């Protein structure tokens, strides 16, 4: 371990474009897949939303199965209700991880991402009026 401080970040310049929202960030803001903090948060929130949807759907299927196939008596219906609720809870967690993992795996940009107009190599579009003062380009 002679080069302990070498990390994957060394491969990238200081300013990196987030692959998801296409905004440029300091590389410390991005993770290994080049997702910025905001994108990870939004993906997490979206995944948990889909996770709950998946959990509820799973719970409904489970409830239908218990109701139609197992046909519980009134005596044990509470236990089955708890089973369905637990199934929904676990199903939502599983679905959330699946959705989030799927988002990370496909690594596509977010639907709300706007591609920068300056990325076209043929047209160097100069933006009039934006002098973009950069205070930290001088030591
Ligand atoms: Zn981003």
Backbone and ligand atoms as CSV (ligand in chain L), in Angstrom:
chain,resi,resn,atom,element,x,y,z
A,1,UNK,N,N,0.837,-1.193,0.000
A,1,UNK,CA,C,0.000,0.000,0.000
A,1,UNK,C,C,0.874,1.247,0.000
A,2,UNK,N,N,1.642,1.390,-1.056
A,2,UNK,CA,C,2.518,2.559,-1.087
A,2,UNK,C,C,1.770,3.800,-1.543
A,3,UNK,N,N,0.651,3.617,-2.254
A,3,UNK,CA,C,-0.111,4.771,-2.720
A,3,UNK,C,C,-1.509,4.701,-2.119
A,4,UNK,N,N,-1.544,4.946,-0.848
A,4,UNK,CA,C,-2.796,4.720,-0.122
A,4,UNK,C,C,-3.870,5.719,-0.506
A,5,UNK,N,N,-3.468,6.892,-0.946
A,5,UNK,CA,C,-4.455,7.932,-1.191
A,5,UNK,C,C,-5.018,7.893,-2.601
A,6,UNK,N,N,-4.551,6.950,-3.392
A,6,UNK,CA,C,-5.060,6.872,-4.752
A,6,UNK,C,C,-6.489,6.352,-4.713
A,7,UNK,N,N,-7.355,7.021,-5.387
A,7,UNK,CA,C,-8.746,6.586,-5.413
A,7,UNK,C,C,-9.279,6.739,-6.825
A,8,UNK,N,N,-10.493,6.289,-6.993
A,8,UNK,CA,C,-11.116,6.390,-8.312
A,8,UNK,C,C,-11.292,7.838,-8.728
A,9,UNK,N,N,-11.302,8.752,-7.755
A,9,UNK,CA,C,-11.512,10.150,-8.098
A,9,UNK,C,C,-10.339,10.729,-8.885
A,10,UNK,N,N,-9.180,10.096,-8.762
A,10,UNK,CA,C,-8.017,10.631,-9.463
A,10,UNK,C,C,-8.181,10.569,-10.972
A,11,UNK,N,N,-9.086,9.727,-11.423
A,11,UNK,CA,C,-9.269,9.606,-12.858
A,11,UNK,C,C,-10.059,10.773,-13.428
A,12,UNK,N,N,-10.658,11.551,-12.580
A,12,UNK,CA,C,-11.565,12.583,-13.069
A,12,UNK,C,C,-11.014,13.978,-12.782
A,13,UNK,N,N,-11.391,14.922,-13.614
A,13,UNK,CA,C,-10.999,16.305,-13.317
A,13,UNK,C,C,-11.796,16.845,-12.137
A,14,UNK,N,N,-11.482,18.073,-11.755
A,14,UNK,CA,C,-12.143,18.640,-10.581
A,14,UNK,C,C,-13.627,18.857,-10.807
A,15,UNK,N,N,-13.972,19.203,-12.027
A,15,UNK,CA,C,-15.367,19.469,-12.327
A,15,UNK,C,C,-15.896,18.311,-13.164
A,16,UNK,N,N,-16.925,17.671,-12.663
A,16,UNK,CA,C,-17.462,16.486,-13.323
A,16,UNK,C,C,-18.947,16.692,-13.562
A,17,UNK,N,N,-19.399,16.236,-14.713
A,17,UNK,CA,C,-20.820,16.320,-15.015
A,17,UNK,C,C,-21.529,15.122,-14.418
A,18,UNK,N,N,-22.543,15.391,-13.659
A,18,UNK,CA,C,-23.379,14.325,-13.120
A,18,UNK,C,C,-24.071,13.631,-14.290
A,19,UNK,N,N,-24.002,12.312,-14.332
A,19,UNK,CA,C,-24.577,11.598,-15.476
A,19,UNK,C,C,-26.090,11.611,-15.424
A,20,UNK,N,N,-26.644,11.996,-14.295
A,20,UNK,CA,C,-28.094,11.876,-14.153
A,20,UNK,C,C,-28.817,13.197,-14.434
A,21,UNK,N,N,-28.339,14.275,-13.843
A,21,UNK,CA,C,-29.005,15.556,-14.072
A,21,UNK,C,C,-28.202,16.428,-15.033
A,22,UNK,N,N,-27.014,15.979,-15.414
A,22,UNK,CA,C,-26.181,16.659,-16.396
A,22,UNK,C,C,-25.721,18.033,-15.922
A,23,UNK,N,N,-25.738,18.247,-14.617
A,23,UNK,CA,C,-25.154,19.459,-14.071
A,23,UNK,C,C,-23.699,19.185,-13.741
A,24,UNK,N,N,-22.916,20.239,-13.766
A,24,UNK,CA,C,-21.489,20.095,-13.465
A,24,UNK,C,C,-21.272,20.385,-11.987
A,25,UNK,N,N,-20.572,19.478,-11.330
A,25,UNK,CA,C,-20.309,19.629,-9.908
A,25,UNK,C,C,-18.833,19.429,-9.645
A,26,UNK,N,N,-18.425,19.881,-8.479
A,26,UNK,CA,C,-17.125,19.488,-7.978
A,26,UNK,C,C,-17.144,17.973,-7.786
A,27,UNK,N,N,-16.058,17.332,-8.112
A,27,UNK,CA,C,-16.083,15.862,-8.111
A,27,UNK,C,C,-16.334,15.292,-6.730
A,28,UNK,N,N,-16.063,16.048,-5.697
A,28,UNK,CA,C,-16.332,15.528,-4.362
A,28,UNK,C,C,-17.838,15.395,-4.105
A,29,UNK,N,N,-18.623,16.078,-4.905
A,29,UNK,CA,C,-20.076,15.976,-4.754
A,29,UNK,C,C,-20.614,14.696,-5.385
A,30,UNK,N,N,-19.823,14.044,-6.199
A,30,UNK,CA,C,-20.332,12.910,-6.955
A,30,UNK,C,C,-19.827,11.611,-6.357
A,31,UNK,N,N,-20.576,10.576,-6.587
A,31,UNK,CA,C,-20.134,9.278,-6.119
A,31,UNK,C,C,-19.516,8.511,-7.277
A,32,UNK,N,N,-19.306,7.244,-7.070
A,32,UNK,CA,C,-18.554,6.444,-8.011
A,32,UNK,C,C,-19.234,6.342,-9.373
A,33,UNK,N,N,-20.555,6.394,-9.376
A,33,UNK,CA,C,-21.291,6.327,-10.639
A,33,UNK,C,C,-21.507,7.713,-11.231
A,34,UNK,N,N,-20.869,8.720,-10.640
A,34,UNK,CA,C,-20.999,10.106,-11.081
A,34,UNK,C,C,-22.425,10.614,-10.923
A,35,UNK,N,N,-22.994,10.281,-9.793
A,35,UNK,CA,C,-24.286,10.843,-9.431
A,35,UNK,C,C,-24.024,11.886,-8.361
A,36,UNK,N,N,-24.696,13.035,-8.482
A,36,UNK,CA,C,-24.518,14.063,-7.465
A,36,UNK,C,C,-25.403,13.753,-6.259
A,37,UNK,N,N,-25.195,14.505,-5.193
A,37,UNK,CA,C,-25.960,14.282,-3.964
A,37,UNK,C,C,-27.454,14.410,-4.207
A,38,UNK,N,N,-27.831,15.468,-4.913
A,38,UNK,CA,C,-29.258,15.697,-5.155
A,38,UNK,C,C,-29.882,14.564,-5.939
A,39,UNK,N,N,-29.152,14.060,-6.919
A,39,UNK,CA,C,-29.701,12.973,-7.724
A,39,UNK,C,C,-29.856,11.708,-6.896
A,40,UNK,N,N,-28.901,11.440,-6.029
A,40,UNK,CA,C,-29.032,10.259,-5.187
A,40,UNK,C,C,-30.239,10.402,-4.276
A,41,UNK,N,N,-30.417,11.627,-3.736
A,41,UNK,CA,C,-31.569,11.846,-2.866
A,41,UNK,C,C,-32.866,11.679,-3.634
A,42,UNK,N,N,-32.927,12.286,-4.830
A,42,UNK,CA,C,-34.149,12.177,-5.619
A,42,UNK,C,C,-34.413,10.736,-6.031
A,43,UNK,N,N,-33.348,10.021,-6.400
A,43,UNK,CA,C,-33.527,8.625,-6.793
A,43,UNK,C,C,-34.010,7.801,-5.610
A,44,UNK,N,N,-33.451,8.090,-4.427
A,44,UNK,CA,C,-33.897,7.397,-3.218
A,44,UNK,C,C,-35.379,7.664,-2.961
A,45,UNK,N,N,-35.769,8.933,-3.061
A,45,UNK,CA,C,-37.164,9.287,-2.797
A,45,UNK,C,C,-38.077,8.610,-3.803
A,46,UNK,N,N,-37.667,8.644,-5.066
A,46,UNK,CA,C,-38.496,8.016,-6.091
A,46,UNK,C,C,-38.551,6.508,-5.879
A,47,UNK,N,N,-37.410,5.931,-5.514
A,47,UNK,CA,C,-37.385,4.485,-5.301
A,47,UNK,C,C,-38.260,4.097,-4.123
A,48,UNK,N,N,-38.279,4.923,-3.065
A,48,UNK,CA,C,-39.109,4.556,-1.922
A,48,UNK,C,C,-40.586,4.713,-2.268
A,49,UNK,N,N,-40.889,5.696,-3.123
A,49,UNK,CA,C,-42.276,5.839,-3.589
A,49,UNK,C,C,-42.695,4.602,-4.365
A,50,UNK,N,N,-41.871,4.193,-5.325
A,50,UNK,CA,C,-42.179,2.977,-6.074
A,50,UNK,C,C,-42.138,1.757,-5.171
A,51,UNK,N,N,-41.273,1.808,-4.164
A,51,UNK,CA,C,-41.187,0.694,-3.233
A,51,UNK,C,C,-42.480,0.507,-2.471
A,52,UNK,N,N,-43.055,1.649,-1.998
A,52,UNK,CA,C,-44.324,1.529,-1.295
A,52,UNK,C,C,-45.412,1.010,-2.223
A,53,UNK,N,N,-45.394,1.491,-3.454
A,53,UNK,CA,C,-46.369,0.998,-4.422
A,53,UNK,C,C,-46.215,-0.512,-4.608
A,54,UNK,N,N,-44.979,-0.939,-4.753
A,54,UNK,CA,C,-44.726,-2.370,-4.910
A,54,UNK,C,C,-45.125,-3.151,-3.669
A,55,UNK,N,N,-44.853,-2.561,-2.494
A,55,UNK,CA,C,-45.212,-3.230,-1.256
A,55,UNK,C,C,-46.713,-3.377,-1.106
A,56,UNK,N,N,-47.440,-2.311,-1.450
A,56,UNK,CA,C,-48.898,-2.376,-1.374
A,56,UNK,C,C,-49.439,-3.403,-2.369
A,57,UNK,N,N,-48.878,-3.395,-3.568
A,57,UNK,CA,C,-49.321,-4.371,-4.565
A,57,UNK,C,C,-49.048,-5.785,-4.082
A,58,UNK,N,N,-47.865,-5.979,-3.506
A,58,UNK,CA,C,-47.518,-7.292,-2.986
A,58,UNK,C,C,-48.456,-7.677,-1.841
A,59,UNK,N,N,-48.754,-6.694,-0.987
A,59,UNK,CA,C,-49.662,-6.959,0.119
A,59,UNK,C,C,-51.060,-7.325,-0.355
A,60,UNK,N,N,-51.519,-6.649,-1.420
A,60,UNK,CA,C,-52.846,-6.964,-1.955
A,60,UNK,C,C,-52.876,-8.378,-2.528
A,61,UNK,N,N,-51.820,-8.741,-3.220
A,61,UNK,CA,C,-51.746,-10.098,-3.767
A,61,UNK,C,C,-51.730,-11.111,-2.626
A,62,UNK,N,N,-50.937,-10.779,-1.612
A,62,UNK,CA,C,-50.851,-11.676,-0.459
A,62,UNK,C,C,-52.214,-11.788,0.237
A,63,UNK,N,N,-52.889,-10.645,0.399
A,63,UNK,CA,C,-54.201,-10.654,1.047
A,63,UNK,C,C,-55.198,-11.463,0.221
A,64,UNK,N,N,-55.157,-11.280,-1.100
A,64,UNK,CA,C,-56.064,-12.038,-1.960
A,64,UNK,C,C,-55.767,-13.527,-1.851
A,65,UNK,N,N,-54.488,-13.863,-1.778
A,65,UNK,CA,C,-54.109,-15.270,-1.663
A,65,UNK,C,C,-54.620,-15.850,-0.346
A,66,UNK,N,N,-54.395,-15.097,0.740
A,66,UNK,CA,C,-54.848,-15.574,2.053
A,66,UNK,C,C,-56.365,-15.695,2.063
A,67,UNK,N,N,-57.023,-14.692,1.490
A,67,UNK,CA,C,-58.479,-14.643,1.537
A,67,UNK,C,C,-59.104,-15.746,0.689
A,68,UNK,N,N,-58.558,-15.966,-0.497
A,68,UNK,CA,C,-59.206,-16.867,-1.457
A,68,UNK,C,C,-58.694,-18.295,-1.363
A,69,UNK,N,N,-57.451,-18.467,-1.027
A,69,UNK,CA,C,-56.863,-19.809,-1.052
A,69,UNK,C,C,-56.823,-20.412,0.340
A,70,UNK,N,N,-56.339,-19.652,1.295
A,70,UNK,CA,C,-56.196,-20.200,2.640
A,70,UNK,C,C,-57.528,-20.147,3.393
A,71,UNK,N,N,-58.339,-19.094,3.096
A,71,UNK,CA,C,-59.651,-18.942,3.740
A,71,UNK,C,C,-59.536,-19.048,5.262
A,72,UNK,N,N,-58.933,-18.051,5.883
A,72,UNK,CA,C,-58.731,-18.134,7.342
A,72,UNK,C,C,-60.047,-17.985,8.086
A,73,UNK,N,N,-60.130,-18.637,9.214
A,73,UNK,CA,C,-61.307,-18.474,10.063
A,73,UNK,C,C,-61.206,-17.155,10.813
A,74,UNK,N,N,-62.300,-16.729,11.402
A,74,UNK,CA,C,-62.306,-15.469,12.146
A,74,UNK,C,C,-61.316,-15.485,13.296
A,75,UNK,N,N,-61.035,-16.670,13.756
A,75,UNK,CA,C,-60.174,-16.793,14.927
A,75,UNK,C,C,-58.739,-16.331,14.627
A,76,UNK,N,N,-58.275,-16.630,13.430
A,76,UNK,CA,C,-56.869,-16.346,13.125
A,76,UNK,C,C,-56.724,-15.194,12.142
A,77,UNK,N,N,-57.807,-14.470,11.883
A,77,UNK,CA,C,-57.737,-13.419,10.870
A,77,UNK,C,C,-56.751,-12.323,11.281
A,78,UNK,N,N,-56.646,-12.096,12.596
A,78,UNK,CA,C,-55.695,-11.091,13.069
A,78,UNK,C,C,-54.270,-11.458,12.726
A,79,UNK,N,N,-53.973,-12.717,12.885
A,79,UNK,CA,C,-52.630,-13.184,12.556
A,79,UNK,C,C,-52.333,-13.028,11.073
A,80,UNK,N,N,-53.333,-13.313,10.247
A,80,UNK,CA,C,-53.120,-13.155,8.808
A,80,UNK,C,C,-53.010,-11.699,8.408
A,81,UNK,N,N,-53.788,-10.852,9.105
A,81,UNK,CA,C,-53.656,-9.420,8.835
A,81,UNK,C,C,-52.236,-8.947,9.140
A,82,UNK,N,N,-51.735,-9.392,10.285
A,82,UNK,CA,C,-50.363,-9.030,10.629
A,82,UNK,C,C,-49.392,-9.569,9.589
A,83,UNK,N,N,-49.664,-10.773,9.093
A,83,UNK,CA,C,-48.796,-11.346,8.066
A,83,UNK,C,C,-48.811,-10.493,6.803
A,84,UNK,N,N,-50.017,-10.058,6.422
A,84,UNK,CA,C,-50.134,-9.235,5.203
A,84,UNK,C,C,-49.422,-7.892,5.395
A,85,UNK,N,N,-49.622,-7.303,6.588
A,85,UNK,CA,C,-48.964,-6.023,6.851
A,85,UNK,C,C,-47.446,-6.187,6.815
A,86,UNK,N,N,-46.971,-7.249,7.454
A,86,UNK,CA,C,-45.535,-7.499,7.431
A,86,UNK,C,C,-45.053,-7.745,6.011
A,87,UNK,N,N,-45.880,-8.454,5.243
A,87,UNK,CA,C,-45.515,-8.701,3.845
A,87,UNK,C,C,-45.429,-7.418,3.047
A,88,UNK,N,N,-46.373,-6.503,3.311
A,88,UNK,CA,C,-46.331,-5.207,2.625
A,88,UNK,C,C,-45.067,-4.441,2.997
A,89,UNK,N,N,-44.738,-4.478,4.281
A,89,UNK,CA,C,-43.578,-3.732,4.759
A,89,UNK,C,C,-42.292,-4.278,4.136
A,90,UNK,N,N,-42.171,-5.602,4.196
A,90,UNK,CA,C,-40.970,-6.212,3.619
A,90,UNK,C,C,-40.968,-6.036,2.104
A,91,UNK,N,N,-42.159,-6.216,1.504
A,91,UNK,CA,C,-42.252,-6.053,0.055
A,91,UNK,C,C,-41.860,-4.653,-0.386
A,92,UNK,N,N,-42.251,-3.645,0.399
A,92,UNK,CA,C,-41.895,-2.275,0.030
A,92,UNK,C,C,-40.403,-2.066,0.115
A,93,UNK,N,N,-39.772,-2.655,1.117
A,93,UNK,CA,C,-38.315,-2.510,1.241
A,93,UNK,C,C,-37.610,-3.216,0.086
A,94,UNK,N,N,-38.068,-4.426,-0.213
A,94,UNK,CA,C,-37.456,-5.174,-1.308
A,94,UNK,C,C,-37.644,-4.430,-2.630
A,95,UNK,N,N,-38.882,-3.963,-2.844
A,95,UNK,CA,C,-39.165,-3.265,-4.096
A,95,UNK,C,C,-38.346,-1.990,-4.190
A,96,UNK,N,N,-38.194,-1.281,-3.058
A,96,UNK,CA,C,-37.416,-0.040,-3.078
A,96,UNK,C,C,-35.967,-0.319,-3.469
A,97,UNK,N,N,-35.407,-1.372,-2.883
A,97,UNK,CA,C,-34.024,-1.688,-3.217
A,97,UNK,C,C,-33.900,-2.123,-4.666
A,98,UNK,N,N,-34.912,-2.855,-5.147
A,98,UNK,CA,C,-34.880,-3.285,-6.543
A,98,UNK,C,C,-34.962,-2.085,-7.474
A,99,UNK,N,N,-35.872,-1.159,-7.143
A,99,UNK,CA,C,-36.038,0.014,-8.007
A,99,UNK,C,C,-34.773,0.860,-7.988
A,100,UNK,N,N,-34.244,1.080,-6.781
A,100,UNK,CA,C,-33.040,1.895,-6.677
A,100,UNK,C,C,-31.866,1.211,-7.368
A,101,UNK,N,N,-31.748,-0.087,-7.159
A,101,UNK,CA,C,-30.692,-0.837,-7.836
A,101,UNK,C,C,-30.850,-0.785,-9.346
A,102,UNK,N,N,-32.099,-0.847,-9.791
A,102,UNK,CA,C,-32.346,-0.753,-11.227
A,102,UNK,C,C,-31.955,0.600,-11.773
A,103,UNK,N,N,-32.259,1.658,-11.010
A,103,UNK,CA,C,-31.869,3.004,-11.440
A,103,UNK,C,C,-30.349,3.123,-11.514
A,104,UNK,N,N,-29.685,2.577,-10.504
A,104,UNK,CA,C,-28.235,2.662,-10.472
A,104,UNK,C,C,-27.635,1.829,-11.600
A,105,UNK,N,N,-28.280,0.689,-11.875
A,105,UNK,CA,C,-27.709,-0.213,-12.871
A,105,UNK,C,C,-27.854,0.369,-14.272
A,106,UNK,N,N,-29.049,0.847,-14.583
A,106,UNK,CA,C,-29.238,1.427,-15.912
A,106,UNK,C,C,-28.460,2.727,-16.048
A,107,UNK,N,N,-28.320,3.451,-14.919
A,107,UNK,CA,C,-27.458,4.630,-14.881
A,107,UNK,C,C,-27.889,5.651,-15.925
A,108,UNK,N,N,-29.163,5.706,-16.171
A,108,UNK,CA,C,-29.661,6.654,-17.149
A,108,UNK,C,C,-29.852,8.011,-16.493
A,109,UNK,N,N,-29.904,9.017,-17.323
A,109,UNK,CA,C,-30.152,10.332,-16.762
A,109,UNK,C,C,-31.614,10.457,-16.362
A,110,UNK,N,N,-31.855,11.323,-15.411
A,110,UNK,CA,C,-33.201,11.484,-14.900
A,110,UNK,C,C,-34.104,12.077,-15.966
A,111,UNK,N,N,-35.394,11.833,-15.810
A,111,UNK,CA,C,-36.340,12.327,-16.801
A,111,UNK,C,C,-36.361,13.843,-16.819
A,112,UNK,N,N,-36.041,14.463,-15.665
A,112,UNK,CA,C,-36.099,15.914,-15.606
A,112,UNK,C,C,-34.778,16.553,-16.033
A,113,UNK,N,N,-33.792,15.744,-16.385
A,113,UNK,CA,C,-32.490,16.298,-16.739
A,113,UNK,C,C,-32.576,17.027,-18.078
A,114,UNK,N,N,-31.935,18.172,-18.129
A,114,UNK,CA,C,-31.911,18.953,-19.355
A,114,UNK,C,C,-30.495,18.907,-19.910
A,115,UNK,N,N,-30.314,18.355,-21.092
A,115,UNK,CA,C,-28.967,18.301,-21.649
A,115,UNK,C,C,-28.440,19.712,-21.900
A,116,UNK,N,N,-27.195,19.956,-21.565
A,116,UNK,CA,C,-26.645,21.292,-21.796
A,116,UNK,C,C,-26.546,21.590,-23.278
A,117,UNK,N,N,-26.900,22.794,-23.640
A,117,UNK,CA,C,-26.916,23.161,-25.058
A,117,UNK,C,C,-25.515,23.351,-25.599
A,118,UNK,N,N,-24.556,23.551,-24.706
A,118,UNK,CA,C,-23.187,23.799,-25.163
A,118,UNK,C,C,-22.448,22.505,-25.463
A,119,UNK,N,N,-23.107,21.352,-25.328
A,119,UNK,CA,C,-22.399,20.091,-25.529
A,119,UNK,C,C,-22.219,19.779,-27.004
A,120,UNK,N,N,-22.886,20.511,-27.858
A,120,UNK,CA,C,-22.745,20.289,-29.289
A,120,UNK,C,C,-21.355,20.730,-29.733
A,121,UNK,N,N,-20.525,19.818,-30.234
A,121,UNK,CA,C,-19.133,20.197,-30.553
A,121,UNK,C,C,-19.033,21.132,-31.760
A,122,UNK,N,N,-20.023,21.147,-32.618
A,122,UNK,CA,C,-19.929,21.973,-33.812
A,122,UNK,C,C,-20.211,23.430,-33.539
A,123,UNK,N,N,-21.081,23.713,-32.624
A,123,UNK,CA,C,-21.484,25.087,-32.401
A,123,UNK,C,C,-21.043,25.542,-31.024
A,124,UNK,N,N,-20.059,26.385,-30.981
A,124,UNK,CA,C,-19.634,26.976,-29.720
A,124,UNK,C,C,-20.532,28.167,-29.447
A,125,UNK,N,N,-21.629,27.919,-28.813
A,125,UNK,CA,C,-22.613,28.974,-28.612
A,125,UNK,C,C,-22.145,29.895,-27.503
A,126,UNK,N,N,-21.834,31.106,-27.877
A,126,UNK,CA,C,-21.425,32.081,-26.867
A,126,UNK,C,C,-22.659,32.684,-26.229
A,127,UNK,N,N,-22.617,32.764,-24.942
A,127,UNK,CA,C,-23.761,33.283,-24.226
A,127,UNK,C,C,-23.522,34.756,-23.909
A,128,UNK,N,N,-24.203,35.654,-24.549
A,128,UNK,CA,C,-23.965,37.074,-24.274
A,128,UNK,C,C,-24.502,37.467,-22.910
A,129,UNK,N,N,-23.727,38.252,-22.232
A,129,UNK,CA,C,-24.179,38.737,-20.937
A,129,UNK,C,C,-23.713,37.895,-19.770
A,130,UNK,N,N,-23.246,36.673,-20.014
A,130,UNK,CA,C,-22.782,35.862,-18.903
A,130,UNK,C,C,-21.264,35.839,-18.922
A,131,UNK,N,N,-20.687,36.682,-18.096
A,131,UNK,CA,C,-19.226,36.712,-18.010
A,131,UNK,C,C,-18.713,35.624,-17.088
A,132,UNK,N,N,-19.606,35.047,-16.301
A,132,UNK,CA,C,-19.319,33.967,-15.366
A,132,UNK,C,C,-18.048,34.218,-14.559
A,133,UNK,N,N,-18.120,35.112,-13.606
A,133,UNK,CA,C,-16.942,35.366,-12.773
A,133,UNK,C,C,-16.631,34.156,-11.898
A,134,UNK,N,N,-15.441,33.689,-11.974
A,134,UNK,CA,C,-15.030,32.521,-11.195
A,134,UNK,C,C,-14.048,32.984,-10.132
A,135,UNK,N,N,-14.470,33.040,-8.902
A,135,UNK,CA,C,-13.603,33.651,-7.894
A,135,UNK,C,C,-12.408,32.782,-7.513
A,136,UNK,N,N,-12.469,31.488,-7.801
A,136,UNK,CA,C,-11.374,30.645,-7.303
A,136,UNK,C,C,-10.523,30.083,-8.416
A,137,UNK,N,N,-10.405,30.827,-9.496
A,137,UNK,CA,C,-9.481,30.361,-10.530
A,137,UNK,C,C,-8.094,30.968,-10.340
A,138,UNK,N,N,-7.973,31.863,-9.390
A,138,UNK,CA,C,-6.683,32.453,-9.079
A,138,UNK,C,C,-6.333,32.124,-7.644
A,139,UNK,N,N,-5.113,31.749,-7.447
A,139,UNK,CA,C,-4.679,31.478,-6.079
A,139,UNK,C,C,-4.369,32.777,-5.366
L,1,ZN,ZN,ZN,-27.125,15.029,-10.561
